[in-house]
């Protein structure tokens, strides 16, 4: 900021909070006295923060912390306002266009609420929802079954969406047991590549295993990301127990060995079963 440029004033207290946030972002992006960091950002540089904030929202929900959820939703809302402001500067769209587009979509996809259409039951509603989405894809010249599954999704989540789409047109295993058979086949294949020392092929086979695991999660109606987060938390909790018990013995993990730590790990599992 040059000495001649007066500082930008914050929004007034009586302004609606949403409009205030929009104005704050406009001031941050103002070349005449805005924030240098915010001015340097682009859609690409902000995108990782958008993904991170979405995960933090999910984390607050998982912890049941509504105070944190309020804060994290605010951070996520800021991302929407930030992207919208950058688009407005390019003459592409603004925050009102974003709100209008999602409002139109929700009305279009809920003809049973905002129109005179009626569904027999929930399954018919889901089928109707998918039909409407298919029509939207066609309007965007995306006619392939998998065309609009976002590439930026976490890999496990995208695998579930890809296989769910394929399943809708009949490309699917009949039951979870067939998926388990495929999983055993893939683990046998990676064992061969590991024994042969071919790490490139082992990497490919590992990808196949993870893809089949995502398929299995879908067949079991389980979110694989959620299941893995729960296992990560369990691992963290049990390893913390190991560290605590080692500290009682005057040790750190690097001063222990696998046999001792494995024994303490089993103690942690046993303690959890008693709770």
C-alpha positions as CSV (number, residue, x, y, z in Angstrom):
1,X,0.0,0.0,0.0
2,X,1.4,3.4,-1.0
3,X,1.5,6.1,1.7
4,X,-1.1,8.1,-0.4
5,X,-3.6,5.3,-0.3
6,X,-6.0,5.4,2.7
7,X,-6.8,2.2,4.4
8,X,-10.0,0.4,3.2
9,X,-12.8,0.6,5.8
10,X,-14.5,-2.5,7.0
11,X,-18.2,-3.1,6.2
12,X,-20.7,-1.3,8.5
13,X,-22.1,-3.2,11.5
14,X,-25.7,-3.0,10.3
15,X,-24.8,-4.7,6.9
16,X,-26.1,-8.2,6.3
17,X,-23.3,-10.7,7.1
18,X,-23.4,-12.3,3.6
19,X,-23.1,-8.9,1.8
20,X,-20.4,-7.9,4.3
21,X,-18.4,-11.0,3.4
22,X,-18.8,-10.2,-0.3
23,X,-17.6,-6.7,0.3
24,X,-14.7,-7.8,2.4
25,X,-13.5,-10.0,-0.4
26,X,-13.9,-7.2,-2.9
27,X,-11.7,-5.0,-0.7
28,X,-9.1,-7.7,-0.3
29,X,-8.9,-8.1,-4.1
30,X,-8.9,-4.3,-4.8
31,X,-5.6,-3.4,-6.6
32,X,-5.8,0.0,-4.9
33,X,-5.1,-1.0,-1.3
34,X,-6.1,-4.6,-1.1
35,X,-4.1,-7.5,0.3
36,X,-1.0,-8.4,-1.7
37,X,-1.4,-12.2,-1.0
38,X,-5.1,-12.2,-2.0
39,X,-4.4,-10.3,-5.1
40,X,-1.8,-12.8,-6.3
41,X,-4.2,-15.8,-6.0
42,X,-5.9,-17.6,-8.9
43,X,-8.5,-20.3,-9.2
44,X,-5.7,-22.9,-9.3
45,X,-3.8,-21.6,-6.3
46,X,-7.0,-21.4,-4.2
47,X,-8.4,-24.8,-5.2
48,X,-6.3,-26.8,-2.7
49,X,-7.6,-24.6,0.1
50,X,-11.2,-25.2,-1.1
51,X,-10.6,-28.9,-0.9
52,X,-8.9,-28.6,2.5
53,X,-11.8,-26.5,3.9
54,X,-14.3,-29.1,2.7
55,X,-12.4,-31.8,4.6
56,X,-12.3,-29.7,7.7
57,X,-16.1,-29.3,7.6
58,X,-16.4,-33.1,7.4
59,X,-14.0,-33.5,10.3
60,X,-16.1,-31.1,12.5
61,X,-19.2,-33.1,11.6
62,X,-17.5,-36.4,12.5
63,X,-16.4,-35.0,15.8
64,X,-19.9,-33.6,16.5
65,X,-18.4,-30.2,17.3
66,X,-21.1,-27.7,16.1
67,X,-19.0,-24.7,17.2
68,X,-16.1,-25.8,15.0
69,X,-18.7,-26.7,12.2
70,X,-19.9,-23.1,12.2
71,X,-16.4,-21.8,11.9
72,X,-15.4,-24.4,9.2
73,X,-18.6,-23.7,7.2
74,X,-17.6,-20.0,7.3
75,X,-14.1,-20.9,5.9
76,X,-15.8,-22.9,3.1
77,X,-18.2,-20.1,2.3
78,X,-15.2,-17.8,2.0
79,X,-13.9,-20.1,-0.7
80,X,-17.1,-19.8,-2.7
81,X,-17.0,-16.0,-2.3
82,X,-13.3,-15.9,-3.3
83,X,-13.7,-18.0,-6.5
84,X,-16.8,-15.9,-7.4
85,X,-15.0,-12.7,-6.9
86,X,-12.1,-13.8,-9.2
87,X,-14.7,-14.9,-11.8
88,X,-16.4,-11.5,-11.5
89,X,-13.2,-9.7,-12.2
90,X,-12.8,-11.7,-15.4
91,X,-16.4,-10.9,-16.4
92,X,-17.4,-14.6,-16.2
93,X,-20.0,-14.7,-13.4
94,X,-20.5,-13.4,-9.9
95,X,-21.8,-14.7,-6.5
96,X,-25.4,-13.9,-7.5
97,X,-25.0,-16.1,-10.6
98,X,-23.6,-18.9,-8.5
99,X,-26.6,-18.7,-6.1
100,X,-29.1,-18.4,-9.0
101,X,-27.6,-21.5,-10.8
102,X,-27.8,-23.7,-7.7
103,X,-31.3,-22.5,-7.0
104,X,-32.4,-23.3,-10.5
105,X,-30.8,-26.7,-10.3
106,X,-32.5,-27.6,-7.0
107,X,-35.9,-26.5,-8.4
108,X,-35.3,-28.5,-11.6
109,X,-34.3,-31.6,-9.7
110,X,-37.2,-31.5,-7.3
111,X,-40.3,-31.4,-9.6
112,X,-42.2,-33.2,-6.8
113,X,-41.7,-30.3,-4.5
114,X,-41.7,-27.2,-6.8
115,X,-43.9,-28.7,-9.6
116,X,-46.8,-31.0,-10.0
117,X,-44.8,-34.2,-10.5
118,X,-45.3,-37.1,-8.1
119,X,-43.0,-40.1,-7.3
120,X,-44.5,-43.4,-6.1
121,X,-41.7,-44.0,-3.6
122,X,-38.1,-43.1,-2.7
123,X,-36.6,-45.4,-5.2
124,X,-38.6,-43.8,-8.0
125,X,-37.5,-40.4,-6.8
126,X,-33.8,-41.5,-6.9
127,X,-34.4,-42.9,-10.4
128,X,-36.0,-39.6,-11.5
129,X,-33.1,-37.7,-10.0
130,X,-30.6,-39.7,-12.0
131,X,-32.6,-39.2,-15.1
132,X,-32.6,-35.5,-14.6
133,X,-28.9,-35.5,-14.1
134,X,-28.4,-37.5,-17.3
135,X,-30.4,-34.9,-19.2
136,X,-28.2,-32.2,-17.8
137,X,-25.1,-34.1,-18.9
138,X,-26.6,-34.4,-22.4
139,X,-27.3,-30.7,-22.5
140,X,-23.6,-30.2,-21.7
141,X,-22.6,-32.6,-24.5
142,X,-21.4,-35.1,-21.9
143,X,-23.2,-38.2,-23.1
144,X,-20.8,-40.8,-21.7
145,X,-21.8,-42.6,-18.5
146,X,-18.6,-41.6,-16.8
147,X,-18.1,-38.2,-18.5
148,X,-18.7,-35.8,-15.6
149,X,-17.3,-37.8,-12.7
150,X,-14.8,-35.1,-11.4
151,X,-11.1,-36.1,-11.7
152,X,-10.3,-34.0,-8.7
153,X,-12.1,-36.2,-6.2
154,X,-10.1,-38.3,-3.7
155,X,-9.2,-41.5,-5.6
156,X,-11.3,-43.9,-3.4
157,X,-14.4,-41.6,-3.6
158,X,-14.0,-41.3,-7.4
159,X,-13.7,-45.1,-7.7
160,X,-17.0,-45.5,-5.9
161,X,-18.7,-42.9,-8.2
162,X,-17.2,-44.5,-11.3
163,X,-18.4,-48.0,-10.4
164,X,-21.8,-46.7,-9.2
165,X,-22.3,-45.0,-12.6
166,X,-21.3,-48.2,-14.4
167,X,-23.6,-50.3,-12.2
168,X,-26.6,-48.2,-13.3
169,X,-26.2,-49.6,-16.8
170,X,-25.7,-53.1,-15.6
171,X,-21.8,-53.3,-15.5
172,X,-21.5,-54.6,-11.9
173,X,-20.9,-57.7,-9.8
174,X,-24.2,-59.2,-8.6
175,X,-23.1,-59.5,-4.9
176,X,-20.3,-58.5,-2.5
177,X,-19.1,-62.1,-2.6
178,X,-18.1,-61.8,-6.2
179,X,-16.2,-58.7,-5.3
180,X,-14.4,-60.6,-2.6
181,X,-13.4,-63.2,-5.1
182,X,-12.0,-60.5,-7.4
183,X,-10.1,-59.1,-4.4
184,X,-8.5,-62.4,-3.7
185,X,-7.5,-62.7,-7.4
186,X,-5.9,-59.2,-7.3
187,X,-3.9,-60.0,-4.1
188,X,-2.6,-63.2,-5.7
189,X,-1.5,-61.1,-8.7
190,X,0.3,-58.5,-6.7
191,X,2.1,-61.3,-4.8
192,X,3.5,-62.6,-8.1
193,X,4.8,-59.1,-9.0
194,X,6.3,-58.6,-5.6
195,X,8.1,-62.0,-5.8
196,X,9.3,-61.1,-9.3
197,X,10.7,-57.7,-8.0
198,X,8.6,-55.8,-10.6
199,X,7.6,-52.7,-8.6
200,X,6.0,-51.0,-11.6
201,X,3.6,-53.9,-12.1
202,X,3.1,-54.2,-8.3
203,X,2.1,-50.6,-8.3
204,X,-0.5,-51.2,-11.0
205,X,-1.8,-54.3,-9.1
206,X,-2.0,-52.3,-5.9
207,X,-4.2,-49.8,-7.7
208,X,-6.4,-52.6,-8.9
209,X,-6.7,-53.8,-5.3
210,X,-7.7,-50.4,-4.0
211,X,-10.3,-50.1,-6.9
212,X,-11.8,-53.4,-6.0
213,X,-11.9,-52.4,-2.3
214,X,-13.8,-49.2,-3.3
215,X,-16.2,-51.5,-5.2
216,X,-16.6,-53.7,-2.1
217,X,-17.4,-50.6,0.0
218,X,-20.1,-49.6,-2.5
219,X,-21.6,-53.0,-2.4
220,X,-21.7,-52.9,1.4
221,X,-23.1,-49.3,1.3
222,X,-20.0,-48.1,3.2
223,X,-18.1,-44.8,2.4
224,X,-14.4,-46.1,2.0
225,X,-13.0,-42.7,2.9
226,X,-15.1,-42.8,6.1
227,X,-14.0,-46.3,6.9
228,X,-10.3,-45.5,6.3
229,X,-10.6,-42.4,8.5
230,X,-12.0,-44.5,11.3
231,X,-9.1,-47.0,10.9
232,X,-6.6,-44.1,10.8
233,X,-8.1,-42.9,14.1
234,X,-7.9,-46.4,15.6
235,X,-4.3,-46.8,14.5
236,X,-3.4,-43.4,16.0
237,X,-5.2,-44.2,19.3
238,X,-3.5,-47.6,19.7
239,X,-0.1,-46.4,18.8
240,X,-0.5,-43.6,21.3
241,X,-1.2,-46.4,23.9
242,X,2.0,-48.1,22.8
243,X,4.0,-44.8,23.3
244,X,2.5,-44.2,26.7
245,X,3.3,-47.7,27.9
246,X,6.8,-47.5,26.6
247,X,7.3,-44.1,28.4
248,X,6.3,-45.9,31.6
249,X,9.2,-48.2,31.0
250,X,11.5,-45.3,30.3
251,X,11.6,-45.9,26.6
252,X,10.7,-44.3,23.3
253,X,9.5,-46.3,20.2
254,X,12.9,-46.2,18.6
255,X,14.4,-47.7,21.7
256,X,12.0,-50.6,21.6
257,X,11.6,-53.5,19.1
258,X,8.8,-54.9,17.1
259,X,8.1,-57.7,19.5
260,X,7.7,-55.4,22.4
261,X,5.6,-52.9,20.5
262,X,3.4,-55.6,19.0
263,X,2.8,-56.9,22.5
264,X,1.7,-53.5,23.7
265,X,-0.4,-53.1,20.6
266,X,-2.3,-56.3,21.5
267,X,-2.7,-54.9,25.0
268,X,-4.3,-51.8,23.4
269,X,-6.7,-53.9,21.5
270,X,-7.6,-55.9,24.6
271,X,-8.2,-52.7,26.6
272,X,-10.6,-51.5,23.9
273,X,-12.7,-54.7,24.0
274,X,-13.2,-54.2,27.7
275,X,-14.7,-50.7,27.3
